[in-house]
Amino acid sequence: MVSSIKSPRPVAARPVATRSATVRPSARTAERSAGLANREPIVETKDSEAEVAVLASKTPSVANSKTAPTTKPRVTKSRASSRTKAVSSPSATFLFAPLEKSFVHFCQLISAKRTSEEIRGAAKGLLSQEIDFMGHADFTLDSAAESIFSDGHLIPCSPEEALRVRTPDLPSHLARLCETKLLTPDEEHDIFRKMNFLRFRANQLRSELTLDESVSQDDLDWTVRRIEALLKAADWYRDRMVKSNMRLVISIVKKFVNIQNGFDDLLSDGIIALLRAVDKFDVGLGFRFSTYATQVVRRNTYRRVMEKQKERQRITLSVHDAGVDISDEHRTSGMSEAKWEALRGRLTLMLDKLDRREKLIIRARFSLGGHRRVQTLQKLADRLGVSKERVRQLEKRALDKLRDFAEESPLPEVDA
C-alpha cells in the first residue's frame, strides 16, 4: 500500500507544473492579441489625428512599438484628402464624372510644360479675345454636360468616325477633301450642341480668369490649359462639320469659274465662308445646316466675283486716265471690222462642215453663237447622254477638223 501511494507522486507533480506553465503563456498571448486588436483601428483611422492620439494613449505598448509608427496614419490621411479634393474640387470643369475624366486626359495629351512667362502670356491672349458661341437655355443646367455628352467621351472615337466616302468623279486633290461621310440631321444637331456647349464652358472659365498676383502659378496654368483644351475640342467638332460639307462648296463655286476667276481662289473663299456659317448657325431653329450654308457660300462667291470685276474696271480706268495705251499689250496686231466679219463668216462655214454633236460641243466650249457662258464637259455629257470622256474626244476631233479646214482654205486678207 505504501509503495502504491508513493509511486504516483512524481507523476502528479508534473501536471501541476505543466498547468502553471501553460497558463502564463496563454495570458501573454491574450495580451499580445489584445494589443494587435487595439492597433488595427489606428491604421484604419485616416480622417482624424485626435482619434489616433486617443487610441495610442489607451495602448502604450502598441504606440511605442516599432511596428506601428505614428507617421503612417498622417500619410494615409493626406492621400485620402487628395482623393476627396479630386472629386469635389471647385476646379472641376464638368459635373459629369466620366466626361471630366475624359477631359482631364485630353488636357494631358495636348498640353506641354510652360514657364511662368509663357503661362501669363497665354492668359493675356485668352483675355484679349472674345469667344463666340450660339447659346442655349439648357447650357446653364447642372445636367447639361450629362445630357449632351451622354457617352462620357469628350471626342468620339467610334469606328464610324474613320469611314471615308470615295468620290471618283473628282480629281485626287479634291477627292481627299470630300472623303468624310455626310451627316444625318440627328448627327448635325448633336455636333452643333457639343461645339457650342464647349465654347460656352470655355467662356465661363475665361470670365473667371485673372492675372492677380494672389492666384498661384499652378491654378493659373490649370485654368489656361482647361480653356485651351475646351476650344480645341470645339474646333474638332467645327472641322468635322466643315469636312462633311465640302461637296456643297465645290458644287457652288464651280459655277462661277471663268477666265478671270480661278477655281482654287473661289474654293478658298468658299471654305472661309463655310467656316463662318458653322460659327453662326443656330441649330435651335430647326433647319438643316446645308440650307443655311448654301445661301452663305453662294452670296460670298457672288460678292467676290463682283468685287474682282469692279477692281479690274478701276484699274482699266486708271490706266486710261493716266494716258497709257495698253492696246498693244493684249493684241499682237490691229484688226478692222471688215476683217473680223470675214473671219467670223469663214468660221461659220467651217463649223457647218462638222456634224451636229461636234458643232454643239465647239459652240458650247468656246461660248460661240447663242452660248453666253462656257459649258463644262460634265454638263455637255449630261445633255448628250454620253460620258465626259466621250465629250472630250469629240471636242478634240472637231478641233482637228477645223485645223485641217483652215489649212486647206487660208484667208490671206485676214492674215495680212
C-alpha positions as CSV (number, residue, x, y, z in Angstrom):
1,M,0.0,0.0,0.0
2,V,2.8,2.4,0.8
3,S,4.6,1.7,-2.4
4,S,1.5,2.1,-4.4
5,I,0.9,5.5,-2.8
6,K,4.4,6.9,-3.2
7,S,4.9,5.9,-6.8
8,P,2.4,8.3,-8.4
9,R,3.8,11.4,-6.5
10,P,6.3,12.5,-9.2
11,V,3.7,11.9,-11.9
12,A,1.1,14.1,-10.0
13,A,3.6,16.9,-9.6
14,R,4.3,17.2,-13.3
15,P,0.7,18.1,-14.3
16,V,0.6,20.9,-11.8
17,A,3.8,22.4,-13.1
18,T,2.7,21.9,-16.6
19,R,-0.6,23.6,-15.8
20,S,1.1,26.7,-14.4
21,A,3.4,26.9,-17.4
22,T,0.6,26.7,-19.8
23,V,-1.4,29.4,-18.1
24,R,1.3,32.0,-18.2
25,P,1.9,31.8,-22.0
26,S,-1.8,31.9,-22.7
27,A,-2.1,35.1,-20.7
28,R,0.8,36.7,-22.6
29,T,-0.7,35.6,-25.9
30,A,-4.1,37.1,-25.0
31,E,-2.4,40.3,-24.0
32,R,-0.5,40.4,-27.3
33,S,-3.6,39.7,-29.3
34,A,-5.4,42.4,-27.4
35,G,-2.6,44.8,-28.4
36,L,-3.0,43.8,-32.0
37,A,-6.7,44.3,-31.8
38,N,-6.1,47.8,-30.5
39,R,-3.6,48.6,-33.1
40,E,-5.9,47.9,-36.1
41,P,-8.2,50.9,-35.6
42,I,-5.1,53.1,-35.7
43,V,-4.2,52.0,-39.2
44,E,-7.8,52.3,-40.4
45,T,-8.4,55.7,-38.9
46,K,-7.5,58.2,-41.7
47,D,-9.6,61.2,-41.1
48,S,-8.8,62.3,-37.5
49,E,-5.4,62.7,-35.8
50,A,-7.2,63.1,-32.4
51,E,-8.6,59.6,-32.6
52,V,-5.1,58.3,-33.3
53,A,-3.7,60.0,-30.2
54,V,-6.6,58.7,-28.0
55,L,-6.1,55.1,-29.2
56,A,-2.3,55.4,-28.8
57,S,-2.8,56.6,-25.1
58,K,-5.0,53.6,-24.4
59,T,-2.4,51.2,-25.7
60,P,1.0,52.5,-24.8
61,S,2.8,49.3,-25.7
62,V,1.5,49.5,-29.2
63,A,2.1,53.2,-29.5
64,N,5.7,52.7,-28.5
65,S,6.1,49.7,-30.7
66,K,8.4,50.0,-33.8
67,T,5.9,48.2,-35.9
68,A,3.2,50.9,-35.6
69,P,4.8,54.3,-36.3
70,T,2.7,57.4,-35.7
71,T,3.6,58.9,-39.0
72,K,1.8,56.3,-41.1
73,P,-1.8,57.5,-40.3
74,R,-0.8,61.0,-41.4
75,V,0.4,59.9,-44.8
76,T,-2.8,57.9,-45.3
77,K,-4.9,60.9,-44.2
78,S,-3.2,63.2,-46.8
79,R,-3.9,60.7,-49.6
80,A,-7.5,60.4,-48.6
81,S,-7.9,64.2,-48.6
82,S,-6.3,64.4,-52.0
83,R,-8.7,61.9,-53.4
84,T,-11.6,63.8,-52.0
85,K,-10.3,67.0,-53.5
86,A,-10.1,65.5,-57.0
87,V,-13.7,64.6,-56.8
88,S,-15.3,67.6,-55.1
89,S,-12.8,70.3,-56.1
90,P,-14.3,73.5,-57.4
91,S,-11.8,73.5,-60.2
92,A,-13.6,70.6,-61.9
93,T,-14.7,71.6,-65.4
94,F,-17.7,69.2,-65.7
95,L,-20.0,67.8,-63.0
96,F,-20.4,64.6,-65.1
97,A,-17.6,62.4,-63.7
98,P,-17.0,60.3,-66.9
99,L,-16.8,63.4,-69.0
100,E,-14.5,65.1,-66.5
101,K,-12.1,62.1,-66.6
102,S,-12.1,62.2,-70.4
103,F,-11.5,65.9,-70.4
104,V,-8.5,65.7,-68.0
105,H,-7.0,63.0,-70.1
106,F,-7.4,65.3,-73.2
107,C,-5.7,68.2,-71.4
108,Q,-2.8,66.0,-70.5
109,L,-2.4,64.9,-74.2
110,I,-2.4,68.4,-75.7
111,S,-0.6,70.4,-73.0
112,A,3.1,70.9,-72.6
113,K,5.1,72.2,-69.7
114,R,5.5,76.0,-69.9
115,T,7.4,78.7,-68.0
116,S,5.6,81.3,-65.9
117,E,6.1,83.9,-68.6
118,E,4.5,81.6,-71.2
119,I,1.6,80.9,-68.9
120,R,0.9,84.6,-68.3
121,G,1.3,85.3,-72.0
122,A,-1.3,82.6,-72.8
123,A,-3.6,84.0,-70.2
124,K,-3.3,87.5,-71.6
125,G,-4.1,86.2,-75.1
126,L,-7.2,84.5,-73.9
127,L,-8.4,87.6,-72.1
128,S,-7.9,89.7,-75.2
129,Q,-10.1,87.6,-77.5
130,E,-13.8,87.0,-77.4
131,I,-15.3,83.5,-77.6
132,D,-18.3,83.4,-79.9
133,F,-20.9,80.7,-79.5
134,M,-24.6,80.1,-80.0
135,G,-26.1,79.8,-76.5
136,H,-29.0,77.7,-75.3
137,A,-31.1,77.8,-72.2
138,D,-30.2,74.3,-71.0
139,F,-26.4,75.1,-71.1
140,T,-26.7,76.6,-67.6
141,L,-28.3,73.5,-66.1
142,D,-26.3,71.1,-63.9
143,S,-27.3,68.2,-66.0
144,A,-26.3,69.8,-69.3
145,A,-22.9,68.0,-69.6
146,E,-24.5,64.6,-68.9
147,S,-27.4,65.2,-71.4
148,I,-25.1,66.5,-74.2
149,F,-22.2,64.1,-73.7
150,S,-24.2,61.1,-72.6
151,D,-21.5,58.6,-73.6
152,G,-18.9,60.3,-71.4
153,H,-16.4,60.9,-74.2
154,L,-15.2,64.4,-75.0
155,I,-14.3,63.4,-78.6
156,P,-15.9,60.3,-80.1
157,C,-13.5,57.6,-81.2
158,S,-16.0,55.2,-82.7
159,P,-15.2,53.3,-85.9
160,E,-17.9,55.3,-87.8
161,E,-15.7,58.4,-87.5
162,A,-13.0,56.8,-89.6
163,L,-15.3,55.9,-92.5
164,R,-14.4,57.6,-95.8
165,V,-16.5,58.0,-98.9
166,R,-14.9,57.7,-102.3
167,T,-15.7,60.3,-105.0
168,P,-14.3,59.0,-108.3
169,D,-15.8,61.9,-110.3
170,L,-13.4,64.4,-108.7
171,P,-9.7,64.9,-109.1
172,S,-7.5,63.3,-106.5
173,H,-6.7,66.5,-104.7
174,L,-10.4,67.4,-104.4
175,A,-11.5,63.9,-103.7
176,R,-9.4,63.9,-100.5
177,L,-11.4,67.0,-99.3
178,C,-14.6,65.1,-99.8
179,E,-13.8,61.8,-98.1
180,T,-15.8,62.5,-94.9
181,K,-19.3,61.0,-95.0
182,L,-22.4,63.1,-94.9
183,L,-24.2,63.7,-91.6
184,T,-27.7,62.9,-90.7
185,P,-30.0,65.5,-89.2
186,D,-29.5,64.0,-85.7
187,E,-25.7,63.9,-86.1
188,E,-25.7,67.6,-87.2
189,H,-27.8,68.6,-84.1
190,D,-25.5,66.6,-81.8
191,I,-22.3,68.1,-83.2
192,F,-23.6,71.7,-83.0
193,R,-24.8,71.3,-79.4
194,K,-21.4,69.9,-78.3
195,M,-19.4,72.5,-80.1
196,N,-21.4,75.4,-78.7
197,F,-21.5,73.9,-75.2
198,L,-17.8,73.6,-75.1
199,R,-17.3,77.2,-76.2
200,F,-19.9,78.2,-73.6
201,R,-18.0,76.5,-70.9
202,A,-14.7,78.0,-72.1
203,N,-16.3,81.4,-72.0
204,Q,-17.3,80.8,-68.4
205,L,-13.8,79.9,-67.4
206,R,-12.5,82.9,-69.3
207,S,-14.7,85.2,-67.2
208,E,-13.1,83.7,-64.1
209,L,-9.5,84.1,-65.4
210,T,-7.4,86.7,-63.7
211,L,-3.8,87.8,-63.6
212,D,-3.9,88.8,-60.0
213,E,-0.7,88.0,-58.0
214,S,-2.8,86.3,-55.3
215,V,-3.6,83.5,-57.7
216,S,-0.9,80.7,-57.6
217,Q,1.0,79.8,-60.7
218,D,-0.4,76.2,-60.7
219,D,-4.0,77.4,-60.5
220,L,-3.4,79.9,-63.4
221,D,-1.8,77.3,-65.5
222,W,-4.6,74.8,-64.9
223,T,-7.3,77.3,-65.8
224,V,-5.4,78.3,-69.0
225,R,-5.0,74.7,-70.0
226,R,-8.6,73.9,-69.5
227,I,-9.7,76.9,-71.6
228,E,-7.4,75.9,-74.4
229,A,-8.5,72.3,-74.3
230,L,-12.2,73.3,-74.5
231,L,-11.5,75.5,-77.5
232,K,-9.5,72.8,-79.3
233,A,-12.3,70.2,-78.7
234,A,-14.8,72.7,-80.0
235,D,-12.7,73.2,-83.1
236,W,-12.6,69.5,-83.7
237,Y,-16.4,69.4,-84.0
238,R,-16.3,72.5,-86.2
239,D,-13.8,70.9,-88.6
240,R,-16.0,67.7,-88.6
241,M,-18.9,69.8,-89.8
242,V,-16.8,71.6,-92.5
243,K,-15.3,68.4,-93.9
244,S,-18.7,66.8,-94.3
245,N,-20.0,69.8,-96.3
246,M,-17.0,70.2,-98.7
247,R,-19.0,68.7,-101.6
248,L,-21.6,71.5,-101.2
249,V,-18.9,74.2,-101.5
250,I,-17.3,72.6,-104.6
251,S,-20.7,72.3,-106.3
252,I,-21.4,76.0,-105.8
253,V,-18.1,77.7,-106.6
254,K,-17.5,75.7,-109.8
255,K,-20.5,77.5,-111.4
256,F,-18.7,80.9,-111.1
257,V,-15.4,79.7,-112.6
258,N,-14.2,81.7,-115.7
259,I,-11.0,83.2,-117.1
260,Q,-10.9,86.0,-114.5
261,N,-11.9,83.8,-111.5
262,G,-9.9,80.7,-110.9
263,F,-11.4,77.6,-109.2
264,D,-8.8,77.5,-106.5
265,D,-9.3,81.1,-105.4
266,L,-13.1,80.7,-105.3
267,L,-12.8,77.4,-103.4
268,S,-10.6,79.0,-100.7
269,D,-13.1,81.9,-100.3
270,G,-15.9,79.3,-100.2
271,I,-14.3,77.3,-97.4
272,I,-13.8,80.5,-95.3
273,A,-17.5,81.3,-95.8
274,L,-18.4,77.8,-94.7
275,L,-16.3,78.2,-91.5
276,R,-18.2,81.4,-90.8
277,A,-21.5,79.7,-91.4
278,V,-20.7,76.9,-88.9
279,D,-19.9,79.5,-86.3
280,K,-23.1,81.5,-86.9
281,F,-25.6,78.7,-87.4
282,D,-28.3,78.3,-84.7
283,V,-29.4,74.6,-84.6
284,G,-32.3,75.5,-82.3
285,L,-34.2,77.0,-85.2
286,G,-34.8,73.5,-86.6
287,F,-33.4,74.0,-90.2
288,R,-30.8,71.8,-91.9
289,F,-27.3,73.3,-92.0
290,S,-27.0,72.8,-95.7
291,T,-29.9,75.1,-96.4
292,Y,-28.2,77.9,-94.5
293,A,-24.7,77.1,-95.8
294,T,-25.8,77.2,-99.4
295,Q,-27.0,80.8,-99.1
296,V,-23.9,81.9,-97.3
297,V,-21.4,80.4,-99.7
298,R,-23.4,81.5,-102.8
299,R,-23.7,85.1,-101.6
300,N,-20.0,85.2,-100.7
301,T,-18.8,83.8,-104.0
302,Y,-21.0,86.2,-106.0
303,R,-19.8,89.1,-103.9
304,R,-16.1,88.0,-104.6
305,V,-16.7,87.8,-108.3
306,M,-18.3,91.2,-108.5
307,E,-15.5,92.8,-106.4
308,K,-12.9,91.4,-108.8
309,Q,-14.8,92.7,-111.8
310,K,-15.1,96.2,-110.2
311,E,-11.4,96.1,-109.4
312,R,-10.5,95.3,-113.0
313,Q,-12.7,98.2,-114.2
314,R,-11.0,100.6,-111.8
315,I,-7.6,99.5,-113.0
316,T,-8.6,100.0,-116.6
317,L,-10.0,103.4,-115.9
318,S,-6.9,104.5,-114.0
319,V,-4.6,103.4,-116.8
320,H,-6.7,105.3,-119.4
321,D,-6.8,108.4,-117.2
322,A,-3.0,108.3,-117.0
323,G,-2.8,108.3,-120.8
324,V,-1.2,104.9,-121.1
325,D,-2.0,103.0,-124.3
326,I,-2.4,99.3,-123.3
327,S,-3.9,98.1,-126.6
328,D,-0.7,96.6,-127.8
329,E,-0.2,94.7,-124.6
330,H,-3.2,92.5,-125.3
331,R,-3.2,92.4,-129.1
332,T,-0.4,91.5,-131.4
333,S,-2.0,93.4,-134.3
334,G,-5.0,95.6,-135.0
335,M,-8.0,94.1,-136.9
336,S,-10.6,96.1,-138.7
337,E,-14.3,95.5,-138.5
338,A,-14.3,94.2,-142.1
339,K,-11.5,91.7,-141.4
340,W,-13.3,90.5,-138.3
341,E,-16.6,89.9,-140.2
342,A,-14.7,88.0,-142.9
343,L,-13.1,85.8,-140.2
344,R,-16.3,85.2,-138.5
345,G,-18.0,84.2,-141.8
346,R,-15.3,81.8,-142.7
347,L,-15.5,80.2,-139.2
348,T,-19.3,79.8,-139.6
349,L,-18.6,77.9,-142.9
350,M,-16.1,75.6,-141.3
351,L,-18.4,74.9,-138.4
352,D,-21.2,73.9,-140.8
353,K,-18.9,71.1,-142.1
354,L,-18.9,69.4,-138.7
355,D,-21.6,67.0,-137.5
356,R,-24.3,68.1,-135.1
357,R,-22.6,66.9,-131.9
358,E,-19.3,68.4,-132.8
359,K,-20.8,71.7,-133.7
360,L,-22.7,71.8,-130.4
361,I,-19.6,71.0,-128.4
362,I,-17.4,73.6,-130.1
363,R,-20.0,76.3,-129.7
364,A,-20.6,75.5,-126.0
365,R,-17.0,75.0,-125.1
366,F,-15.9,78.3,-126.7
367,S,-19.0,80.4,-126.0
368,L,-19.9,80.9,-129.6
369,G,-23.3,81.8,-131.1
370,G,-26.1,81.8,-128.5
371,H,-23.9,80.4,-125.7
372,R,-23.1,83.2,-123.3
373,R,-21.1,81.0,-120.9
374,V,-18.5,78.3,-121.3
375,Q,-20.1,74.9,-120.7
376,T,-18.3,72.2,-118.7
377,L,-17.6,68.7,-120.1
378,Q,-19.9,67.1,-117.5
379,K,-22.8,69.4,-118.4
380,L,-22.4,68.6,-122.1
381,A,-22.2,64.9,-121.2
382,D,-25.4,65.1,-119.4
383,R,-27.1,66.9,-122.3
384,L,-25.8,64.5,-124.9
385,G,-26.3,61.4,-122.8
386,V,-22.7,60.2,-123.1
387,S,-19.7,60.1,-120.8
388,K,-17.5,63.1,-120.0
389,E,-14.5,61.4,-121.6
390,R,-16.5,60.9,-124.8
391,V,-17.3,64.6,-124.9
392,R,-13.6,65.4,-124.6
393,Q,-12.8,63.0,-127.5
394,L,-15.5,64.7,-129.7
395,E,-14.1,68.1,-128.9
396,K,-10.5,67.1,-129.9
397,R,-11.8,65.5,-133.1
398,A,-13.7,68.7,-134.0
399,L,-10.7,70.9,-133.4
400,D,-8.5,68.7,-135.6
401,K,-11.1,69.0,-138.4
402,L,-11.2,72.8,-138.0
403,R,-7.5,73.0,-138.2
404,D,-7.4,70.9,-141.4
405,F,-10.2,73.2,-142.9
406,A,-8.1,76.3,-142.1
407,E,-5.0,74.8,-143.8
408,E,-7.0,73.8,-146.9
409,S,-8.5,77.3,-147.4
410,P,-6.3,80.0,-146.0
411,L,-7.5,83.6,-145.5
412,P,-4.8,85.9,-146.9
413,E,-6.9,89.0,-146.4
414,V,-7.2,88.2,-142.7
415,D,-3.6,87.1,-142.2
416,A,-2.4,90.3,-143.7
